[in-house]
Amino acid sequence: MPGPEGAARGRRAPDGSPYPDRGRAGFERDVRTMFGQIARGYDWFDHVASLGGDLLWRPRALWDVDRFRDPRPVRRILDVGCGTGDLTRLAARHYPGARVVGLDFARPMLEVARERTPAAASGGRIAYGEGSVNRLPFPDATFDLAMSAFVARNLPDLAGALRELYRVLGPGGTLLTLEITEPSSPFVRATFHAYFDRVVPWLGAAVGKEGPYRYLPESLRYLPPRERLMGLFREAGFSRVGAVPQSAGIVTAYLAASAAPGTAVKSS
């Protein structure tokens, strides 16, 4: 049985790397510790482990946003769980008239994000801050677009996070949630799990980060199925909801919109 020090540190993989356990009271803290420890090699490993897919999924998701959202200017954007700022910087380029805030609860991730976002290159339109999606430090109706990439499955209270995101979006605002998902095709699903559940943790162990990349396939089991997740968006207050699969359903862009001023609230 682990002593007090072991319990405080949380579950660890055989190589000593953090391996968050959703059943622990300190799960959120353990996830923060894990992301803090892998911050420096996070992007490189994700490019390798996804076979380069993550370089395509984010820009495609922003194109999906454009097809889904109301045709109004996007001036204020929030990227929650921004990590090293990949999606934050991409959104700033995609919406050149917008100011973008990247928020993350892992300080080492934010340090990398700031290093990779020179003020001159971003025109001063990108800012980063530390915080949690379940307690967003912004007034109501602050943003036109809120987004996250590969964050939802790590949240201990997903329904509460969606309510907070709804709160900070203005009328007619859009939410993008990009996530790894279960493919519907039995063949693709079997191939996906053979790689995701076995090869990815092996790659993690090879670079001394076995725990985080054993946690990754585990975390997918806690993401609600597509229809249930879309139901959570509606329960949070969103009036229009959609889902766009990518890469044969390995990744899905979930899209949700709050009702525009003067529009009747309806679900889709």
N, C-alpha and C positions, 0 to 999 in steps of 0.2 A: 504494500500500500504506500503511495507516495507521501512524503512528509510535507509540512507546510510550504517549504520552499518550492518543491516540485509542483504542488497544487497551484501555487501562485503563478508559476511559469506556464502552466497549461500543458496540454498533451504535446509530446515531441516524437518525431520520427526517429528511427535507429541512428541516423546521422546527426541527431541533435537539433535539426531544424524545426521550426514551429509547425504544428499540425492541428489546427483548430478543431474543437469538438463542439458541435452545436448543442449538445446536451449539458454543457457546462454553463454555470452562471456567468462566467467571465468570457463568454464566446465573443462578444463584440470587441473586447480588449485584445483577445488572442488574434482576431482577424487583423486588427490594427497593427499589432506586433509583427505578424507574418508579412503584411505588405510593406512595412517599414524595412524589414530585413532583406526583401528581394527587390527593393526599389531600383538599385543601380543596374541590375541585369534584366529587369522586367521586360522591357521592350524587345531586346535581343532574343530572349527566350521565347516570347510569344510569337515573334516572326517565325522562328524555327519550328516550334511546336504546332503552330497552325498551318505550316507549310506555305506561309505567305498569305494565307486567307485574310488575316486581320488587316492587311494593307488595303484590301478591297471592301471589306464589310462596312467600315465607317463611312467612306464617301458614298457608297450606294445607299446607306441609311439616310444620309442627308438629302439625296435625290428623292427618296421615298417621302421624306418630310415635305418637300416642295410639291409633290403631287397630291399630298393629303391635306395640307393646311389651307386656311383661308388666304387668298391673295392679297395680303396686307404687308406693309413693311415689317421686317424683323429688326428691332432696334436693341433689344436687351435679351441676352442668352445666358442661361445657367447650365453648367456642366457639373453634375454631382458625381462624386467618386471619380474625379477627373484623372487621378493617378499622375502619370508623367506629362499629361497635357496633350496627348495626341489628338483627341477629339476636340479639345478646346481650340487648339491652333487651326485645325481643319475647319471648324465652324467660323472662325474669324476670317479665313480666306474665302469661304463659301458665301458668307454674308458680309461684304466689305463695309457696309454701313452700320454694323452692329458692334456693341460693346459686349464682351464675353467675360463671365466670371467662372473660374474653375475652382470647385470646392472639394476638399478631400480631408479625411480625418487622420491620415498618416503623414506626419510632417516630412519624413524623408522623401516621400513621393513628391510633395510640393517643392522640395528643394531641387529635385531633378527637373520638375516642370519649369521652374523659374530660370534655371540654367539654360534650358532649351528654348526659352521664349525671350529673345533680346527685345528690349523696348523699342529700339529703332525699327526692327523688322515688323513688329506688330502695330506700329503707330500709336502705341500707348493704349490700345483698345482692349488688351487682355490684362486681367487682374486675377490673382490667386488668393485663396483664403482657407483657413482651417476650420472645419466644422462637420457636423453630422447631418445626413439627409432627414433623420427623424426629428431634428430640432434646427430647422433652417434659420439662419440669422438675418432674415429679410422680411420687410413688411408685406402685407397682402398685395397681390396684383402687381408685383415688381417686374416680371419677365414676360416676354412674348413667346419664348421657346425655352423649355427645359429638356435636358437630355442626360442619358447615362449610357455607358457601354460596359457590359459585363459586370454589373454591380448588383442587380436585383437579387440574385441567388445568394448573395452574402449577407442580406439584411435580416436581422432577427425579427423585425416587425415590418413586413413588406406593405401591408395594408395601411399602416400608419404613415409610412414614407410616401405612399401615393397620395394620401390626404394632404400631407405637407406640400408636395409638389403642386397639387391642385390649388392650394391656398396661395402660393406665390406667383401663379400664372394669372395674367390679366384675362379679361373676357376675350374669347376667340383665340386664346393661347394654345400652344401645341406641346405635347409631351412625347419624346422619343425614348423608348427603352430598348436597347439592342442587347440581345442575350443569346447564349448558347442554348439550343433546344433539342428535343428528341425528334429525329427525322421520322416521318410517317411511313416511309418505305421500309419493309422488313429487311431487305438486303442492305440498304444504306445504313439503317440503324445498327445492324450487326457489325458492319465494317467500321462504323463510327465508334462503337463501344470497344471493339477489339483494339483500336488505336488509342482512344481517349482514356480508357480504363487501365491499359497495360503499358503502352509505349510511352505516353506522356509522363507517368510517374517514374519510369525507368530513365528517361532523359533528365528528369529533375534530380534523381539520385546521382546521376553521372556528374552533375555540377554542384553536388553538395546541398541540394535544396529538395530533398525527397518529400518532406512534410507538405510544403505548399502545393506540390504537384500530385500528391496523393489526395489532398483536400479538394483539389479542383474537380475531379470526376464525382467525388462524394457530394459536392455542393449542388450539382445539377439535379440530384434526386429531390432537393427541397424546393425547386422552382415549380409552382403549380402548372398543371397542363394548360395548353393554350386557351381553351374555353373558360377555364376557371380564372386564369390570369386576366383575361379580357373582362370577366365579371368583376374582378377587383377594381379595375379602372372605372367601371360604371358606378360601383358602390362608392368610390372616392369622390364622385360628382361629375366625371367626364361625360359629355353628351354624345360623343361620336368616337368609336373605337375601331381599329383595324390592325391587321397583322400581315406582314410581308416576309415570307421566307426567302432565305438566300442559301446558296450552296446545298441544294436538295434538302433544305430544312435543318441543316446543322446549326444555322444561326437564323434568328427571326428579329425583324424590326417591328416592335409593337408601337402603335401610334394612337394617341388619344387627344381629343380637342375639347376644350371648355366651350360653352355656348357663347356665341358672339352676341353683342348687345342687340336687343330687339328680336332675337331669334327664339323660336320655341325649342324647348329642350326635348331631344329625341335620341334614342339609342340606335346604333347600327352594328 
